[in-house]
């Protein structure tokens, strides 16, 4: 298995980019008795994109790979607070659970509390696809229409953070009117979690501005069009395979989008999509349910992962027994605005 983080590539073959340290010197070779060759496709931000094409096999799998690479370039920069940390607000019960278990929940995207939040990405996607529709061929438009009409994709899990530490809004909205707490975390401490399966686990800021969100869906549609055209010309277009691939990548894009009215949340998310895993992550997960919320945990994803908590800031109205917190030497000051 090759995992190339430079070019956002994962697979049994070497990285297809020429001159990549994880790549292959030859532009064509035989694999399991079948010819494989390097194909150059369109550009993203002036850089050409490459993929291995297998003789006689549809290129549907490439669409998700290219879209994910565009996602990383458009919206993949790690946003952190000025002090270099990120923050997870919670109530007292949540705080005790996190400190005792050493893990965070990742909630099924379909079970998030705000219905409008989970629909925002779909609305932007529809407007973006409609604008592009005249330039797309029938097969591409049909696939995009099916994505829009389908229920929210299953198996997309998110955990939420923000870059705001001194925010009365966050203390009120997410920390039980200041009676909860905030966990101060080092974003670099999540590298181990991300590296264990970088094609199923994304660490991204949420997009609020329309142009950024539309750009993500435009990349999806553009790559889909190019690859559908490529396969139609070869007589290898397979709609069902394309739909399966694009359903998962579409589901990965939706949690990256929120309405601009929620910009003050300044949110960062860890997004886990087991179906995109290169390490069979889905078979290792035990999906649980509490209060109509389906979830997995960070330790389900990587049992050895330890939360990179630097301190626990208690809300000004916190009245719980601090001596019963599993703090293990962490700083636990009262929050001062």
N, C-alpha and C positions, 0 to 999 in steps of 0.2 A: 504494500500500500504506500503510495506517494502522497504526501501532504505538503504542498507548496504554498506558504502563506504570502509570499511575494506576489504571486499571480492568482491567488484564491483558487487553487486547483486541488482536487483530491480524486484519486482513483488508482486502479491497479497498474496503469501505464505511467511512464515518466511525465513530468510536466511538459506540455506541448510548446511552451515558449522557446524560441531559438536562444541558444547560449545561456539558458538557465542552469544553475548548478544542480538543480533537481531534474533536469531534462535529459534529452537524448541527442547525440550528435547527428544521427541520421534523420532525414525528413520523412522517410518511409521505411517500414520494416514488416516482418511477419510476426503475428502473435496468435498462438494456438492454431496455426495453419491458415490464418486469414490476413490479408493485406491491411495495414494501417498506415495512414499518411497524415502529415501535418497540413491543416487547411487554415489559411488566413481569412478572417472575416472583417467586419467593419471596425471602426475606431471608437474609443471612449476617451474624451479629452485629448485627442491627437495621438493616442497610442493604439497601435493595431492589436487585434485580439486573435488568439489562435486556439485551435482545438484539434484533437486527434479524431479522424473520421475512420470508421471501420467499414470496410467494403461489405455492402449488402445489409448494413444495419442503419436504422433511422437515427438521425442526429438530434432527436428530441431531448436527450439527456444534456445536451450542450446548452439549451436555452436556460435552464435553471442555473447552470454554472456561470454563464455570462451575466445573467441578471444579478446574481449574488456579488459578482465582482463589481458591477456598476453600483450596487448598494453600498459596498464598502467605500467606493470612491466618492459617491455623492453624499452619503450620510453616515459614514463610519467613524468619523473623528470622535475621540473620547472627550466629552465635555465634563469638566470637573470644576469645583469651586476655586476661587482665587487661592485658597490655602492648599489646593491639591487633593482635597478629599471629596467624597460624595456622601450623601446622607439618606438614611432610611428611617422615616417617622413611623411610630406605632403607638398603640395604647399600652397600658400596663400589662394586660394579659399577653399581648403579643410579645412585649419585651421579655417577660419571664420565660415564655416558650422558646424564643430565639436563643437566649443566653443558656438555658438548660440543655437544649438539643444541639446547639452549635450549627444550626442550619436555617435556611430561609425557604419559605414556600415559593413555588412558581405556579401561579394560578392559570387554569385553562382560560384562554382568551375569551371564550364564549361566556364565561361566568363572571366577567368583570361587572362591577355594579352599575356603571353608567352606559346605558344602551346607546346613547348618542355617540359616546366615545368610540365604541366598536363599529359604528356605522360610518364614521367620518371617512375612513380610508376607502370604503366602497363608493361613497359619493364622489370623492376626488377621482377614483379610478374610472367611474362611468363617464364623468365629464372629459377626462383625458382621452379615454378610448374613443368617445364620440368625436372629438376634435381630430383624431388621427384616422378615423374610419375611411374617409375618401381615398386615402393613400394605401390602404391595406387591402389585400385580396380576400376573397370570400372565405377561404378556410381559416385565415387568421381571425377575421371578424367573428366567425362562428365560435371559435375557441374562447375569445374574450367575452362574448355574450353569455356563454355557458358559465364562465367564472363568475360573472356578475349576478347571474340568476341563482347560483347554487347557495345552499346554506353556508354559514361561516365554516371554514375548514376545521377539522378536528385535529387534536394533537399539537396545538401551539400553546406554549406555556411562558408566562412572563413574571418577572419580579421587578419591582419598581424602586427607583432611587431618585434623588434630585440633587441639584447643585446649590440649593439654598439652605443655609444654616440659620440665619437670623431672619426668619419669615413668619410673621404672625399668621398668615394664611395657612401655612403648613402645620403650625402648632394647633390651630383651631380645627382644620379639616381632617388631618391624619393622625393627630396625637391626642385625640379625645379632649379637645378644648384645653390643651396645655397640661392635662393630668397624666399624659403619657411620657414618651421619651423619644430621643433620636439617637440612632447608632451612627457614629462617625466611622467611615470605612475608607481604606486605601484602595483606590481602583486598580492599582498594579497588583494587588493581592488576588485579583480574579484571573490573572493570566494562566494559572494552573488549570482552572476550571475551563476556560476558553480553549486552551491548547489540547485538552483531552479529546475534543471532537469539534474542530473549528468550523465544520460545515453544517453542524446541527446546532451550534451555540453562537449567538451573536450578542455583542455588547455595543449598543448604539444609543445615541440621543434620539429623543422623539422629535419628529418634524411637525411644526405648527404652521409654517408659512406655506401658502398654497403652491407657490412655484417649486419649492423643494419636494413637496409631496407628489405633485404632478410629474416632476422629473423622474422620480422613482418608477412610477407606473408607465411613463413614456419609454423608459429603458426596457421594461418588461415587454411592451408591445413591439418595440423596434427590433429587439433580438428575436422575438417570436416570428415576426414577419420575415426576417432574413433567413432563419433556419427552415421555416416552412417552405419558402421559395426554393431553398437549396434542396430539400428533400423531394419536393414536387418535381423538380427538374431531373432528379435521379430515379423517380418512380418509387420512392420509399416513404412517402408521407403516411404516417400512422396516427390517426386522430386520437384514438384511445390512449396511446402512449404519451402523446403530447399533452393531453388533458390531465393525465395523472401527474406528470412533472410540473405543469404550470399551476395546478391546484395547490400544491404544497408551497411553491415559491410565492404565490399570491397570498397565501395565508401567512407567510412570514413578513410580507410587506405591511399588511393591515395594522399590526400592533405598533408600527413605527409612526403612525399618523394620529394626530389629534387636532381638533378645531383650534383656530388661533385664539379664541376666547379663553382657552386654558393655558396660554403661553406662560402665565405666572407660575405654573407648576414646575417649569424648567426640568423636565423629567429625563432620566436615563433609564434604559431597560436592558435587562438580560433576557434574551428570547431563546427558548429551546424548542426546536422542531425535530423530534426524534426521527421522523420519516426521512429527513435529509441526511441522517447519520451515515458515516463511512465505517462505523465500528459496531453496527447493530445495537445502537443505544436503546431502541424501543423495547427490545426483549429483556433489558435489564431494569426497566422502570416498573414500579408498582403505583398505579394511579389510585389515589384515595379521594374520598369525598367527605366534606364537613359543611353543614349548613348550605347545602346545594352548591358548593364550590368544589370542583375537581382540581386536584393539585398534585404536583410532585415536589420533591425537595432538592436542594443543592447536593445533599449527600446521596440521594438516589442517583443523580447524574455522575457524581464522583465521590465515592465513599471516603476517600482520604482528604477531601477538601475541608479546610478550616476557614471560617469567615474572618476576613482581615479587619476586625474591629479594633479601632485605636482608642476610642473612648465612648462612654455612654452619657449623654446629656439629658438629665431629668428635667421634665417640664416644671415651670414655676408652681403649678398646682398639684404636683405629684405628692401623694400622701401614703404610698405603700411603704412596706418595711424593707429598707435598703439592705439590711443584714441578710435577707433571704434571697438576694439576687446572686446568681452564679457569675460573679464578675471576674474572678481569678486575677485580681491585681489591676484590673482596668481602672482608669480614672472615671469617677462617677460624680462630676460636679452638678450643681443645680444650674439650669440654663439662665443666663442673664442676657436680656435683649440688648 
